[in-house]
Amino acid sequence: MRSRRLVLNTLANISSQFIAVLIAFVSLPLMLDAFGQSVYGVFLIASSTVGLVALFDFGVGVTTVRLVAAHLEREEPEEMARTIRTAAVIHAVIGLLASAALVACGAYAGALFRVDPAQAELLRVMLWVHAAAQIAIWPASVARHVMAGHERYPVIVTVSVVVTLGNALAIVGVLVLGQGPLVLTVLQAAMTVAGSLVLTVLALKMLPRGRYWRGRIDHAALAHIFTMSLPVFTIQIAAFVMRQQTDRLVLGVFVGAAAVAAFEAAAKIGALVSQMNELTTSAMLPYMTRKDAAGDQGGLQSAFLAGTRFTGILLMPLLAALAVLAPNIVSVWVGAQLGADAQAVTVAARILILSQVALVVYSVADPILIGKGRYQRWAPYAVALAALNLAISVALVGRFGVVGVALGTLIAAAVEAPLYLRVVTQELDVRLGAWVRSTLAPSLGIGSGVVVLTLLLQRLIAPGSVWGIIGAISLPVLVAYVVATRYVLTSAERATLRAAFSLREN
């Protein structure tokens, strides 16, 4: 029953994230055309700065999910009450700190980024809008963590989809009425605050008010949360540096807003796959935490092997097809708006897509290590690799622009993946050879087949339209999924999938 729920939660989260990425993919060329490359780049710099401030979480959010799930497994209602109450106060304080940080960044926007005075003023006001929103968003975010710990992902996904659709309507309204990025920032911030408040109301209805919200802050719970969250926070800092938000900030500091917009186009192609990772991980965390709390080491081993196997089969065909068709996608999608930058965007897109192959491991291994409270084993490696990525990006950005920061991501990912795999297999006592046979070999085989089939389609039909590209991607990917389901998955794995899609409770 739990494995079925895990698959359902994961699929629901992937669907929600895919809708968000798809809307962003469709809206990017429209906003690029309406705002202009440089002004759209300023809008992205503001978004990436907000992403940097998100690190003020200090790992408390992930730790709250883990603790709530563990308290549920051990039937510890009083301990859960203290955890939730303490986490709520921590996040309220964080909201004030995050708001102050964004106000400061806005005040010095012209000095921090390579923007002209008009762009600096626009960036300043957008950051101050985000600063106001943080005061409500942060304390309300505890509701999401509590519901995730209870595995109430259908509720989380529903609210997330509504907010995403609201943001899409805001984009349409801004474009139709000829408004600028500042109006869009205000509308999207309001939608995010509204979604957070809705989740808070739903969480309050789910939890007994008296038990969970009365009483003083428990200092022991406070110390426990921060002790557990600090290793996660270290990894979050490193992950932020490894991800594309840092690349945008590096480009904003050293090159300019127009380069940020060009990089966004390259990053969005890979994001059709990579951004599924965050919500996929969150769906797995409570499941892995309960397995660890129950002392089920064998269950964790099986979850790692089966989870990476499913993830490899799901992601590798998509990554392979997108990498082959990247020139066609860029040409049809944003080629007219980017002009001379289109070639560099194509190269950067392929580099970033290749760097996403490691998601096959991360998507499953991250929640296992966090659920076991063993994420600190990876912290020293993560910090070193983040420094490597940042150093390479800064060294190459001046000469190669968007391609330079993409190369920094790829090189660091190529070093990171085997190291992380070694740490995880040792922690779980899983033989590397078993993982290679279970996941790596079939994933690479399926991915290679998709590359060949996509190249043939590219030569035969030369997709030069949106529907042609969709068809050239969909056909090889669907063939790969059918072949994998029939010849790669075991009968038990196929039964799990059938149960997940069935309305019957097993």
N, C-alpha and C positions, 0 to 999 in steps of 0.2 A: 504494500500500500504506500509506504513512504517513497520507494523508488518511483512509483507511478506519479506521486505528487511532485517529486523532484523534477521529473521530465516535463510535467505539465507547467510547473512554475517557470522552468527554464525556457520552454517554448513560448510561454506568454510574455516573458521579459524580452526575449529576442524579437518577438513580433512588435512589441511596443517600441523598442529601440530602433528597429528597422523602419517603422513608420516615421520616426523623428528624423532619421538620416535621409530617408527618401524625400521628405519635405524640404530638408536643407539642401539636398542635391538639386531639386527642381528649382528652388528659389534663388540659389546662388547666382546663376547667370542673369536672372531678372534684376536682382539688387545690384549686381555689378554694372549692368547697363544703365539702371536708373540713377544710382548714386555716383558712378564713376569709380575707377580703380583705386584712386588714392583715398577718397572719402570712405569707400567700403572697407579699405584697409584700416582706417581709423576705428570704424565700428568693430572690426575684429580685434584690434589692439585692446579696446575696452573689454571685450568678452574674455580675452586671454588674461588680462589683469585680474578680472573677477575670479577666473580659474585659479590664479596664483593665491588669491586671498582665501580660496576654499581650503588651502592647507592649514588654516587656522583651526580646523577640526581637530588637529593633533591626534588623529586616529581614534577619537572618542566614539564617532559614529559606528565604525566597524566593530569596535569593542562592545558597544551597547547591543548590537545585533547578536554578537556571540554570547554575551552574558545572559540576555533574555532567553535565547534558545537553550542554554545550559540550565538555567533555572527551571524552565518548563520541563526538561527531561528529568531533572532531579526532584521535581515537585517542591519548589522552594518559593512560595508566594511572597513571604515577607522579604526575602533577599531581593526578589525581583522588584518589589515596591521601592526598596532603597536605591537600587540601581537606576530605575526609571526617574525617580525624583531627583537624584543627584545629577544624572545626565542632562535633565531639563535645565537645571540651574547653570551647569557648565556651558551649555549651548547658548543660553541667554547672555552670559558674559562674553562669549566668543562673538556673538552678533554685534555687540558694541565695539569690540576690538576691530572686527572686520570692517565695520562702517567707518571707524576712525582712519584705518589704513587706506581705504579707498578715497576718503576726503583728502588725505595727504598726497596720494598719488595724483589726484586731479589737480591739486594746487601746483604741483611741480611737473605737470605733463609735458610742457614744452622743453624742460631740461632733461627729462628721462628718455624721451623718444625723439627720433629724427623726423619732426613734423614742422610745418610752417605755422605761423601765429594763428591763422584761422583754424587750422586742423587742431592745434593745441587747445583752443577755446572750446571747440566741439567735443574733444576728448575729455576735457575737464568736466563739462556739464554732464556728459553721459556717465562718467565715473561717479559723480555725485548722486545721480539718479539711482545707480546701483547701490551706493552707500546707504541711501534711505531704505531701500528694500531689504538690506541685510538684517536690519533690526527686527524684522518680522520673520524672515526666512529661517534664520538660525535656530531660534527656540522652537519654531514649529517643526523643524526637521527631525526632532526626537520622535515625533509620531511615526514617521516613515521607518525609523530604525526599530521601533517597538513592533510595528506591524510586520516588518521583515523577520524579526526574531520569532514571531508567531506564525510565520509562513503564510501571511495573508496577501500573497502577491496578486491575486485577481483584483483586489481593491486598489493596490498600489498602481497596477498597470492601467486600470480604468481611469484613475485620476490623471496619471501621466499622459495617457492618450488624449484626454479632454484638454489638458493644458497645451499639448503639442498642436492639436487642431486649432485651439485658440490663438496660439502664436502664428500659425499659418494664416488664419483670417486677418491677424494684425498686419502681416506682410502684404497680403492682398489689398487691404484697405489703404495702407501707406502708399503702395505703388499706384493704385487707381486714383487716389486723391492728390498724387504728386508731392507727398510729404517726404521728409528726410529721415536719416537714421536716428535722430534724437527722439522723434515721435515714436518710432519703432521701439527704441529702448524703453521708453516709458510704458508702452502697452505691454511689452513682453515681461518687464519687471512686475507689472500689476498682475499678469496672468500667473507668474511663478508664485507670488505672494498668495493669491487666491487659492491655488492648488495646495500650497502648504497648509493653509488654514482649514481647508476641507479635510485633509488627512488628519489634522489635529482634532477636529470635531468627531470624526469617525473613531479615532483612537480613544477619545474620552468616553464615547459610548460603549466601546468594547471592554474597557477596564473599570473595575469598581472604584468609583471616585474617592471614597473615604480612605481606602487602604493605600492607594497609589499617590494621592496628592496631598495628604495631610502629614504633618510631622516635620522635624528639622532635617537639615542636610546631614547625612551620615558621613563623618570624616573618614571612617574606615572604608566605606564604599568609594569615597572620593579618591583615596590613596590607591585602592585596588584598581579602579578604572584607569587612572593615569599610569600605574605600573604596567598594566597590560597593554595600554594604548601606545606607549612610547616606541616600542619596536615597530609597530604598525605605522606610526607617524614617520619614522625614519625611512621606511620603505615608500611611503606616500610621497615624501620629498624627492626621493630618487626616481620614482615612477613619473613624477611631474616633469623632471628634467629630461627623462628619456622620451617623453611623449611630445606631441606636436604643438602643444600650447607654448612650451618653452621655445621651440623653433620660431614661432610667430613673434615672440617677444625679442628674440635675438635679431630677427630681421627688422623689427620695428626700431630697435636701438641702433643697429649698425648700417642699415640700408634705407629703410623708409616704408611708408604706409603702402605704396603701390606694390612692393615686393611681398608684403604680408598678404595682400589680396591674391597675388599670383600663387603663393604657396598654399593658400586655402583651397584653390582649385585642385592642386595636386593632391592635397591631403584628403579631400572629400571623396575621391575615387576609392582609396583604400579604406576610408571610414565607412563605406557601405558594408564592410565586413568587420573592421576592428572595433567599432563602437558597440557592437553586440557584447563585447567582452565584459564590460562593467556590470551590466544587469545580469548577465549569465552568472558571473561570480557571486553577486549578491544572492541569487536564488539558491546557490549551492551551499552558502556559508552556514545557515541554520542546520541543514541536513548533516554536514560534516561535523559540526559542533556536537550534535546529539550522538552521532556515532562515537566520537571521542569520549563524550561524557559517559556513555554506556560501556566504554572499554573495548569497543569492537574494532580492533586493529585489522582483522581480516576484512571487515566491511569497508574500511578506508582503502585498503589495498585494491579490493575489487572496484571500488568507486573510482579510483585513479585510473586503473587500466581501462575500465569501460567508458569512463568520462572522456579521457583523452582520445579514445577510439571514436566515439560519437563526434567529438569536436573536430577531429581531423577529417572525418568523412564529410562533415557539414561545411567546414571552412575551406579546405584545400581546393575543391573544384571552383569555388567562387573566386578565390585569389588567383588561380591559374587563368581563368577566363578574363578577368579584369586586367591582368598583366599583359596578356596578348593584345587585347583590344584597346589598351590605353590611348594609343594615337588616334583611333577612330572616335573614342569618347571625348577626348579633349577638342578635337576638330569640330565635332557636331555640337558639343555642349557649350564651350566658352571660347572657341577659337577666334571668333569675330571680335569679342571684347578684349582679348589678351594680345592679339596681334603678334608682335615679335617675341613675346614671352611664351607663346604656345609651345614651342619646341622644348624649352627648359622645363615647363610644367609637365610635359609628357615624360621626360627623363626622370624628374623628381617623383612623379606618380608611380612609375615602375619600381623605383628604389624603395619607396615607402610601402608599396604592396609586398615586396619581397621581405621587408623587415617584419611583416605581420605573421609570417609562418610560425613564429614562436608562440603565437596565441594558442596553438594546439596544446601546449604545456601549461601556460599561465592560467587559462580559464578554469582549469580543474585544480592545479597545484596550489594556487593562491588561497582558495577557501579551505583547503585541507590544512595547510600550515597555520593559517589564522585560527581555524577551528581547534587545532591541537595546542594553540598557544606557543608555537615553535617558530614563529616568523623571524625571531631574532637571529636565527641561524643564517638567514640570508642577508641581514642588514649590512654587514661590512662589504659584501660583494656589491650590493645595490648602490651603496654610496660611491664606491670606486668606479663602477660602470657609469653612473650618472655624471661623475666628474669627467670621465673619458668622453662621453657623448657631448657634453657642453664644450670641452676644450676643442674637440674636432670641429664642432659647428662654428665656434667663434673663429677658429683658424681658417676655415674654408669659406665662410660666408662672404668675405670681402671680394674674393676672386670668383667664386662660383654661384653666389646668390642662393636661390632656392635649392639648387642641386647640392650646394655645399652643406646646408643644414640637413638635408635628406641623407646624405652620405654619413654624417655623424650619427644619425639614428640607426642606419643599417649596420655600420661597423660595430657600434656598441651592442646591438641586438645579436649580431653574429657571435660575439664573445659571451654574451649573457646566457643565451639559450642552453648550451651544453653545461655551463656551470650550474644553472638553476636545476636542470634535469638531474644532475649528479646529487645535489643537496636533497632533492625531493625523494629520489629513489632510495637514498641511504636512510632518510627519516622513516620511510614506510617499509624498509626492508624488501624492496621490489628489485628483482634482477633486471639489469639494464637490457639484457638480451630478450627477456620476456616483453619488455615495453617496445623494443624495436620490432619484434615480430607482431605484436598486437596492434600497434599504432603507427609507427614510423613507416614501415614497409608498405602497408596498404594505403596510407595517406599519400605517400610519394608516388606510388603506382597509379592511383586514381588521378592525382594532380597531373602526372605526365600524360595520361590518356586525354585529359581535358585540354592540355596544351596542344597536342597533335590535332584533335578534332576541331578546336577553335581556329588553329592556323589554316586548316583546310577550308573552313567556312569563310574565313577572312579572305582567302584567295578566290573562292568561288563567287561570293556575293558582294565582296568589298563594301561592307555596311557603311553607308553614308547618311543614314537617317536614324532617328531615335528608335523606331520600331525595328529597323534592321539590326541595330546594336543589341536591342533587347532579345531579339531572336537568336543572334549569334552567341549571346551569353547563356540564354535559357536552355537551348537544346543540348549543348555539351554537359551543362550542370545537371539537367534532369537525367540524361543518360548515365552520368556518373552515379547519381543517387540510386537509380534503379539497379545498376550493376552492383553497387556496394550493398544494398539491401538484400539482394539475392545471393551474392557470393562471398561477401566479407563479413557481414554481421552473423553472429551465431543465432541459433533458433531461440535461445533465451532472450537475446537482445531484440530480436524481431517481436517476440511476445510482449516485451516491455513497451515497445513503441505502439503496438496494437492496443495495449491496455491504456496507454496514455491518451490515445485518440478515441477511446471508447467512452460512452456515457455511463457504462456500468461500473460500479464499485467492485473491485476484486478483493 
